[in-house]
């Protein structure tokens, strides 16, 4: 099927201009095609921007084993609605995806249930380095240097040294120092105040673990991605120019927009790991994005049911849903003058494709996959719990009005969301990393 998208303002590599884009099957085949070009569908996108689809490199979609919280069908619908055409999902499902066999089971679930492109990380344990050496069909290895579920906590130095020294896939990590967390918890004692969550998982816990991981990556020459940076001090640790090209990092909307002052208003709804930090940390993370120390924005969608989140602290679980609103949150910032739409495209599409060597995605360019999102920068809408595609049906941004929203999403040339409706006739759009990997990472 051929689709001609006319009159959009298109964010291209290196320039933004009003032009046309021709899609044939799954690929972008022409830019600035003639308006009279024959096509099966002609889309008049006047007044809208056409962007490459968002690549979200950190989500928790809970399938298998925790589908009362979320599942791939609901989560991928949320992706399609939010302009996310590719997700990379974490291994702490049940069972933990720590072997090739368990990874293959998740890939089969993606083929059956996902509306968008998908990839699944394999998880590191203290004892599976040999298995990680031969892992395939995965973007990389996830390490939990801090509390996690099952056998995924890896905080012993010998185990970390072996993973960084002996494996070859890109590594990423949740960086919070477990010994610091335990000491803080002991010092604070029993507490039911959710604000203590940020005192237990404090700035030191994040900085110690991130600095430790960076040291491992530099000494072993191993590509490493710092997940969900939450502090300005971590951003400063990324400043060393010797890390460029080897160390990359990401920020998440909740660490950009929420801080410890929001506990009084939102309570356990904004309890997360890593925890919220100060308003100054918000500002420093923004600056790190703007100056390139942090390259990627990811939703870190980590949903729990409303009832689970209403439990009194510390019984309440950490995490929140975000993927269907993450692009709109950033487009709203464009409208407020805090960043440009080209920067948003870099942080949410181009850079993650390069960090994870995702071939032919992340840009609007001839020969690239037709993963596209049309956004109306003038559209204002309010986030409402009941209207969320998330299975848990809540958002910490409930009641927030944003200007700038996705209105149509294509995955591999196929419309999966338009005019508030989904087309679920095709699933399992593409399992990434089935074929060759790119070699893009040094260009981030």
C-alpha positions as a printed NumPy array, in Angstrom:
array([[  0.   ,   0.   ,   0.   ],
       [  1.212,   3.491,  -0.884],
       [  0.471,   6.438,   1.412],
       [  1.237,  10.046,   0.474],
       [  1.385,  12.447,   3.405],
       [  1.048,  16.005,   2.108],
       [  1.448,  19.469,   3.641],
       [  2.988,  18.39 ,   6.959],
       [  5.87 ,  20.235,   8.562],
       [  8.355,  17.351,   8.597],
       [ 11.216,  17.046,  11.08 ],
       [ 14.031,  15.63 ,   8.953],
       [ 17.661,  14.987,   9.884],
       [ 19.233,  18.422,   9.827],
       [ 16.194,  20.469,   8.81 ],
       [ 12.479,  20.989,   9.353],
       [ 10.37 ,  21.943,   6.368],
       [  6.901,  21.733,   4.908],
       [  6.962,  18.898,   2.416],
       [  5.463,  15.534,   1.493],
       [  6.456,  12.002,   2.48 ],
       [  5.665,   8.927,   0.396],
       [  5.384,   5.542,   2.071],
       [  5.319,   2.309,   0.07 ],
       [  4.612,  -0.778,   2.137],
       [  6.791,  -0.609,   5.232],
       [  9.333,   1.946,   3.978],
       [  9.728,   5.671,   3.386],
       [ 10.475,   5.826,  -0.349],
       [ 10.41 ,   9.536,  -1.16 ],
       [ 10.571,  12.92 ,   0.521],
       [  9.235,  15.966,  -1.31 ],
       [  7.261,  13.714,  -3.623],
       [  5.048,  15.456,  -6.158],
       [  1.548,  16.202,  -4.912],
       [  0.132,  14.284,  -7.849],
       [  2.039,  11.085,  -7.019],
       [ -0.247,   8.059,  -7.268],
       [ -1.059,   6.573,  -3.876],
       [ -3.679,   4.344,  -2.29 ],
       [ -4.246,   6.952,   0.416],
       [ -3.487,  10.66 ,   0.419],
       [ -3.326,  12.297,   3.845],
       [ -3.693,  16.066,   4.035],
       [ -1.58 ,  16.845,   7.105],
       [ -1.836,  20.615,   6.85 ],
       [ -1.228,  22.357,  10.162],
       [  0.482,  19.31 ,  11.695],
       [  4.045,  18.142,  12.227],
       [  5.254,  14.746,  11.036],
       [  7.815,  13.149,  13.349],
       [  9.615,   9.821,  13.426],
       [  7.891,   7.48 ,  15.86 ],
       [  9.078,   7.534,  19.451],
       [ 11.437,   4.751,  20.55 ],
       [ 10.95 ,   4.183,  24.285],
       [ 13.907,   2.223,  25.576],
       [ 12.652,   1.591,  29.112],
       [  9.221,   0.177,  29.866],
       [  7.778,  -2.458,  32.189],
       [  4.765,  -4.053,  30.529],
       [  4.263,  -6.85 ,  33.11 ],
       [  3.62 ,  -9.781,  30.78 ],
       [  4.069, -12.592,  31.659],
       [  3.195, -13.072,  35.288],
       [  1.886,  -9.674,  36.407],
       [ -0.901,  -9.059,  33.922],
       [ -3.326,  -7.835,  36.582],
       [ -1.221,  -4.622,  36.453],
       [ -0.629,  -4.407,  32.686],
       [ -0.333,  -6.546,  29.561],
       [  1.124,  -6.164,  26.1  ],
       [ -2.193,  -5.441,  24.404],
       [ -3.129,  -2.531,  26.678],
       [  0.449,  -1.276,  26.859],
       [  0.979,  -1.311,  23.088],
       [ -2.35 ,   0.469,  22.58 ],
       [ -1.044,   3.128,  24.971],
       [  2.116,   3.298,  22.858],
       [  0.152,   3.743,  19.629],
       [ -2.008,   6.466,  21.165],
       [  1.064,   8.253,  22.505],
       [  3.094,   8.157,  19.287],
       [  5.449,   5.416,  20.527],
       [  6.169,   3.034,  17.637],
       [  8.877,   0.948,  19.326],
       [  9.372,  -0.159,  22.914],
       [ 12.173,  -2.002,  24.695],
       [ 10.873,  -3.871,  27.726],
       [ 12.626,  -4.847,  30.946],
       [ 13.277,  -8.404,  32.202],
       [ 11.655,  -8.271,  35.653],
       [  8.485, -10.055,  34.601],
       [  7.511, -13.379,  36.183],
       [  9.52 , -15.446,  35.541],
       [ 12.464, -13.079,  35.117],
       [ 13.79 , -13.116,  31.545],
       [ 17.305, -14.311,  32.42 ],
       [ 17.78 , -17.082,  29.838],
       [ 17.451, -17.24 ,  26.056],
       [ 14.49 , -19.607,  26.415],
       [ 12.575, -17.19 ,  28.632],
       [ 13.467, -14.315,  26.308],
       [ 12.08 , -16.279,  23.347],
       [  8.822, -16.786,  25.25 ],
       [  8.461, -13.021,  25.631],
       [  9.226, -12.468,  21.961],
       [  6.421, -14.891,  21.103],
       [  4.055, -12.896,  23.333],
       [  5.076,  -9.712,  21.505],
       [  4.278, -11.312,  18.163],
       [  0.812, -12.255,  19.368],
       [ -0.2  ,  -9.134,  21.244],
       [  1.8  ,  -5.997,  20.379],
       [  0.49 ,  -3.293,  18.029],
       [  3.941,  -1.711,  17.773],
       [  7.556,  -2.82 ,  17.323],
       [  9.127,  -4.485,  20.328],
       [ 12.348,  -5.666,  21.908],
       [ 13.03 ,  -7.334,  25.251],
       [ 16.149,  -7.043,  27.399],
       [ 17.738, -10.08 ,  29.004],
       [ 18.364,  -9.723,  32.729],
       [ 21.656, -10.173,  34.559],
       [ 21.846, -12.205,  37.761],
       [ 24.843, -12.854,  40.021],
       [ 25.299, -16.216,  38.295],
       [ 24.282, -16.082,  34.596],
       [ 27.268, -14.38 ,  32.917],
       [ 27.904, -17.46 ,  30.755],
       [ 24.334, -17.331,  29.425],
       [ 24.627, -13.608,  28.752],
       [ 27.677, -14.164,  26.53 ],
       [ 25.569, -15.989,  23.938],
       [ 22.311, -14.042,  24.273],
       [ 20.707, -12.961,  20.992],
       [ 17.559, -11.246,  19.652],
       [ 17.805,  -8.656,  22.409],
       [ 18.861,  -4.989,  22.571],
       [ 21.113,  -5.641,  25.543],
       [ 21.582,  -6.704,  29.136],
       [ 19.78 ,  -5.056,  32.057],
       [ 21.497,  -4.971,  35.459],
       [ 19.691,  -4.033,  38.647],
       [ 22.361,  -2.443,  40.84 ],
       [ 19.743,  -1.913,  43.533],
       [ 16.586,  -3.553,  44.775],
       [ 14.677,  -5.75 ,  42.359],
       [ 12.636,  -8.903,  42.155],
       [ 13.611, -12.559,  41.916],
       [ 17.342, -13.104,  41.378],
       [ 17.971,  -9.853,  39.505],
       [ 19.838,  -7.878,  42.188],
       [ 23.517,  -7.725,  41.213],
       [ 25.537,  -5.647,  43.663],
       [ 28.563,  -7.848,  44.412],
       [ 31.674,  -6.43 ,  42.757],
       [ 32.965,  -9.763,  41.441],
       [ 29.707, -10.463,  39.6  ],
       [ 29.627,  -6.96 ,  38.116],
       [ 33.262,  -7.178,  37.02 ],
       [ 32.544, -10.433,  35.212],
       [ 29.475,  -9.065,  33.399],
       [ 31.305,  -5.929,  32.235],
       [ 34.464,  -7.85 ,  31.305],
       [ 33.095, -10.963,  29.612],
       [ 29.863,  -9.992,  27.815],
       [ 29.638,  -8.059,  24.555],
       [ 26.047,  -6.788,  24.313],
       [ 25.359,  -3.191,  25.393],
       [ 24.63 ,  -2.891,  29.108],
       [ 22.159,  -0.717,  30.981],
       [ 21.476,  -0.497,  34.688],
       [ 19.168,   0.691,  37.412],
       [ 21.719,   2.499,  39.568],
       [ 20.923,   2.768,  43.281],
       [ 23.455,   1.592,  45.846],
       [ 21.923,  -1.131,  47.977],
       [ 24.234,  -0.644,  50.982],
       [ 23.401,   3.074,  51.118],
       [ 19.678,   2.313,  50.919],
       [ 19.922,  -0.213,  53.746],
       [ 21.881,   2.2  ,  55.941],
       [ 19.4  ,   5.017,  55.314],
       [ 16.469,   2.718,  56.047],
       [ 18.041,   1.624,  59.326],
       [ 18.763,   5.223,  60.349],
       [ 15.199,   6.386,  59.626],
       [ 13.56 ,   3.348,  61.195],
       [  9.926,   2.4  ,  60.808],
       [  8.024,   5.041,  58.875],
       [  4.693,   5.462,  57.13 ],
       [  5.646,   8.818,  55.55 ],
       [  6.082,   8.444,  51.794],
       [  8.355,  11.483,  51.819],
       [ 10.902,   9.274,  53.566],
       [ 11.149,   7.289,  50.35 ],
       [ 13.366,  10.048,  48.933],
       [ 15.416,  10.11 ,  52.138],
       [ 15.995,   6.362,  51.985],
       [ 16.725,   6.304,  48.243],
       [ 18.639,   9.548,  48.421],
       [ 21.037,  11.375,  46.13 ],
       [ 24.018,   9.461,  47.509],
       [ 22.428,   6.094,  46.709],
       [ 22.04 ,   7.13 ,  43.078],
       [ 25.428,   8.801,  42.687],
       [ 27.432,   5.99 ,  44.288],
       [ 25.877,   3.337,  42.042],
       [ 26.092,   5.415,  38.852],
       [ 29.727,   6.316,  39.488],
       [ 30.504,   2.668,  40.199],
       [ 28.903,   1.539,  36.938],
       [ 30.644,   4.244,  34.903],
       [ 33.977,   3.15 ,  36.373],
       [ 33.279,  -0.462,  35.372],
       [ 32.298,   0.557,  31.843],
       [ 35.353,   2.772,  31.333],
       [ 37.814,   0.221,  32.716],
       [ 36.386,  -2.591,  30.604],
       [ 35.621,  -0.474,  27.523],
       [ 32.008,  -1.657,  27.584],
       [ 29.122,   0.376,  26.167],
       [ 26.865,   1.383,  29.029],
       [ 23.557,   3.258,  29.265],
       [ 22.563,   4.881,  32.573],
       [ 18.827,   4.44 ,  33.027],
       [ 16.532,   7.072,  34.603],
       [ 19.095,   9.601,  35.874],
       [ 17.413,  11.349,  38.786],
       [ 20.035,  13.713,  40.222],
       [ 22.102,  16.644,  39.089],
       [ 25.2  ,  15.047,  40.599],
       [ 24.798,  12.023,  38.316],
       [ 24.499,  14.366,  35.359],
       [ 27.761,  15.982,  36.421],
       [ 29.41 ,  12.546,  36.511],
       [ 28.491,  12.211,  32.842],
       [ 30.364,  15.4  ,  31.944],
       [ 33.824,  13.829,  31.547],
       [ 34.55 ,  13.928,  27.819],
       [ 36.31 ,  10.537,  28.021],
       [ 32.884,   8.98 ,  28.545],
       [ 31.465,  10.325,  25.289],
       [ 30.696,   7.549,  22.84 ],
       [ 30.979,   4.903,  25.564],
       [ 28.525,   6.129,  28.21 ],
       [ 25.023,   7.338,  27.362],
       [ 22.163,   8.225,  29.664],
       [ 18.466,   8.978,  29.858],
       [ 15.992,  11.034,  31.854],
       [ 12.32 ,  10.308,  32.483],
       [  9.343,  12.678,  32.553],
       [  8.631,  12.058,  36.228],
       [ 12.149,  13.14 ,  37.201],
       [ 11.893,  16.19 ,  34.952],
       [  8.45 ,  17.342,  36.121],
       [  7.965,  16.048,  39.693],
       [ 10.056,  16.559,  42.822],
       [  9.805,  15.967,  46.576],
       [  7.365,  18.878,  46.931],
       [  4.794,  16.795,  45.005],
       [  4.476,  14.141,  47.722],
       [  2.079,  16.42 ,  49.61 ],
       [ -0.219,  16.563,  46.586],
       [  0.18 ,  13.112,  45.027],
       [  1.472,  10.876,  47.824],
       [  2.324,   7.314,  46.796],
       [  1.242,   7.965,  43.183],
       [  4.694,   9.514,  42.665],
       [  6.588,   6.94 ,  44.697],
       [  9.15 ,   5.483,  42.317],
       [ 12.644,   4.039,  42.084],
       [ 14.895,   5.983,  41.737],
       [ 12.988,   8.331,  43.979],
       [ 11.991,  11.923,  43.344],
       [ 14.657,  14.445,  44.185],
       [ 14.661,  18.247,  44.569],
       [ 13.434,  21.06 ,  42.35 ],
       [ 17.105,  21.897,  41.753],
       [ 17.631,  18.368,  40.432],
       [ 14.754,  18.937,  37.978],
       [ 16.541,  22.001,  36.668],
       [ 19.906,  20.263,  36.452],
       [ 18.439,  17.316,  34.531],
       [ 16.869,  19.705,  32.045],
       [ 20.223,  21.426,  31.573],
       [ 21.938,  18.065,  31.054],
       [ 19.448,  17.249,  28.293],
       [ 19.971,  20.611,  26.645],
       [ 23.774,  20.393,  26.695],
       [ 23.946,  16.752,  25.601],
       [ 25.17 ,  15.003,  28.744],
       [ 21.843,  13.124,  28.738],
       [ 20.817,  11.945,  25.293],
       [ 17.527,  10.045,  25.717],
       [ 14.077,  10.541,  27.234],
       [ 12.235,   7.354,  28.221],
       [  8.901,   6.937,  29.975],
       [ 10.047,   4.201,  32.397],
       [  6.441,   3.004,  32.365],
       [  6.167,   0.933,  35.541],
       [  2.438,   0.497,  36.264],
       [  0.618,  -0.84 ,  39.314],
       [ -3.081,  -0.977,  40.037],
       [ -4.807,   1.946,  41.709],
       [ -5.563,  -0.241,  44.723],
       [ -1.907,  -1.254,  45.067],
       [ -0.763,   2.366,  44.91 ],
       [ -3.276,   3.351,  47.592],
       [ -1.656,   1.057,  50.157],
       [  0.06 ,   2.958,  52.972],
       [  3.792,   3.492,  52.619],
       [  5.999,   1.41 ,  52.604],
       [  3.593,  -1.318,  51.459],
       [  2.806,   0.754,  48.364],
       [  4.815,  -0.295,  45.266],
       [  7.082,   2.056,  43.334],
       [  6.311,   3.006,  39.737],
       [  3.804,   4.781,  37.51 ],
       [  2.333,   4.649,  33.985],
       [  3.601,   7.257,  31.508],
       [  4.1  ,   5.993,  27.96 ],
       [  0.875,   7.316,  26.418],
       [  1.533,  10.846,  27.697],
       [  5.328,  11.153,  27.468],
       [  5.455,  12.672,  23.969],
       [  2.596,  15.078,  24.735],
       [  4.37 ,  16.177,  27.914],
       [  7.422,  17.085,  25.851],
       [  5.438,  18.731,  23.036],
       [  3.804,  20.904,  25.672],
       [  7.292,  21.994,  26.711],
       [  7.999,  22.935,  23.096],
       [  4.909,  25.141,  23.126],
       [  6.123,  26.709,  26.368],
       [  9.467,  27.564,  24.767],
       [ 11.554,  25.286,  26.995],
       [ 12.953,  23.214,  24.11 ],
       [ 12.494,  22.751,  20.364],
       [ 10.587,  20.078,  18.508],
       [ 13.864,  19.033,  16.873],
       [ 15.355,  18.416,  20.322],
       [ 12.354,  16.308,  21.3  ],
       [ 12.789,  14.219,  18.144],
       [ 16.451,  13.719,  18.969],
       [ 15.812,  12.719,  22.589],
       [ 12.869,  10.429,  21.915],
       [ 13.504,   8.971,  18.44 ],
       [ 16.929,   9.446,  16.905],
       [ 19.165,   9.065,  19.971],
       [ 17.564,   5.854,  21.293],
       [ 17.868,   4.292,  17.828],
       [ 21.579,   5.059,  17.89 ],
       [ 22.17 ,   4.023,  21.501],
       [ 20.631,   0.611,  20.831],
       [ 21.782,   0.17 ,  17.202],
       [ 18.219,  -0.089,  15.89 ],
       [ 18.496,  -0.341,  12.14 ],
       [ 16.474,   2.032,   9.904],
       [ 14.446,   3.659,  12.661],
       [ 14.41 ,   6.986,  14.496],
       [ 14.528,   9.28 ,  11.448],
       [ 12.362,  10.345,   8.536],
       [ 14.72 ,   9.406,   5.749],
       [ 14.408,   7.529,   2.466],
       [ 14.932,   3.832,   3.056],
       [ 13.972,   4.013,   6.724],
       [ 10.996,   2.192,   8.203],
       [  7.694,   4.082,   8.029],
       [  7.301,   4.444,  11.804],
       [  5.699,   7.882,  11.941],
       [  3.579,  10.067,  14.173],
       [  1.512,  13.069,  13.126],
       [  1.15 ,  15.659,  15.875],
       [ -1.102,  18.677,  16.206],
       [  0.853,  21.3  ,  18.125],
       [ -2.276,  23.411,  18.589],
       [ -4.436,  20.691,  20.113],
       [ -5.105,  21.028,  23.847],
       [ -6.43 ,  18.115,  25.871],
       [ -6.614,  17.153,  29.52 ],
       [ -5.28 ,  13.862,  30.855],
       [ -8.132,  11.96 ,  32.516],
       [ -7.689,   8.713,  34.43 ],
       [-10.705,   6.992,  32.928],
       [ -9.546,   7.734,  29.376],
       [ -6.135,   6.123,  29.769],
       [ -5.338,   3.039,  27.7  ],
       [ -3.254,   1.749,  30.585],
       [ -4.86 ,  -1.289,  32.156],
       [ -4.464,   0.359,  35.569],
       [ -6.533,   3.377,  34.374],
       [ -4.701,   6.137,  36.219],
       [ -1.996,   8.73 ,  35.621],
       [ -0.112,  11.003,  38.027],
       [ -0.842,  13.758,  35.497],
       [ -4.614,  13.307,  35.851],
       [ -6.229,  16.726,  35.37 ],
       [ -3.198,  18.221,  33.58 ],
       [ -3.935,  20.057,  30.326],
       [ -1.26 ,  19.83 ,  27.646],
       [ -0.941,  21.54 ,  24.267],
       [  0.501,  19.367,  21.482],
       [ -0.763,  15.799,  20.957],
       [ -0.296,  12.853,  18.602],
       [ -3.268,  12.435,  16.274],
       [ -2.131,   9.579,  14.011],
       [  0.496,   6.848,  14.336],
       [  1.914,   4.561,  11.635],
       [  3.959,   1.443,  12.449],
       [  5.817,  -0.061,   9.496],
       [  3.541,   1.922,   7.173],
       [  0.32 ,   0.684,   8.781],
       [ -1.991,   3.069,  10.656],
       [ -2.432,   1.756,  14.194],
       [ -4.061,   4.871,  15.704],
       [ -6.03 ,   7.708,  14.111],
       [ -8.924,   9.948,  15.117],
       [ -9.041,   8.379,  18.573],
       [ -9.475,   4.847,  17.196],
       [ -7.175,   1.841,  16.938],
       [ -6.622,  -0.609,  14.12 ],
       [ -5.689,  -3.907,  15.761],
       [ -5.867,  -5.965,  12.572],
       [ -2.098,  -6.402,  12.548],
       [  0.007,  -7.418,  15.53 ],
       [  3.623,  -8.116,  16.172],
       [  4.747,  -5.373,  13.793],
       [  8.45 ,  -6.167,  14.066],
       [ 10.628,  -7.957,  16.577],
       [ 13.796,  -5.899,  16.63 ],
       [ 17.282,  -7.431,  16.635],
       [ 16.162, -10.477,  14.61 ],
       [ 18.542,  -9.371,  11.881],
       [ 21.806,  -7.44 ,  11.809],
       [ 22.469,  -4.641,  14.261],
       [ 23.49 ,  -1.175,  13.182],
       [ 26.618,   0.641,  14.253],
       [ 25.101,   3.992,  15.12 ],
       [ 26.025,   4.473,  18.749],
       [ 29.088,   6.695,  18.341],
       [ 26.982,   9.312,  16.529],
       [ 24.779,  10.078,  19.544]])
